[in-house]
Amino acid sequence: MNVVNATQFRKDLFSMLDSAVVNNEKVTITTKNGNAVLVSEEDWNGILETMYLMSDPEMSDILGEARRGYPAECTEWRDCRKDTM
């Protein structure tokens, strides 16, 4: 992640925009009043989707179960996919 002050950001605006969009680099812009973060639209949409999914308790449970792995009685993912879909 790049960290720059507002003056440097203004100077390198177009190259930093390209870095965010093309390379998915995050840019933190520091100011005396606080910081801002520049991310690509693709990354931003991913963040919004994650927040949406995690805000639904049922979906959050499903995702948590998937993260922990399938239940012990499942020998193959095909056996348990109905439970998670």
C-alpha angles and dihedrals in degrees: 000000000000119000117198137158121246094259092054091044091053090049093050098032099131096044091048091049089052091048090052095046102036101032100027089235118162117225122201112203113201123207135169089255097050140290136291130198127220116207133165120264088246091056092044092052089050090052091049092048091050091049090049094049093046092049090065107079093207093050090045090055091049092050091047091052091049090050092052092047133249122312116273093254091064112090094175132023089241090063094060106028092099088062093056100040 
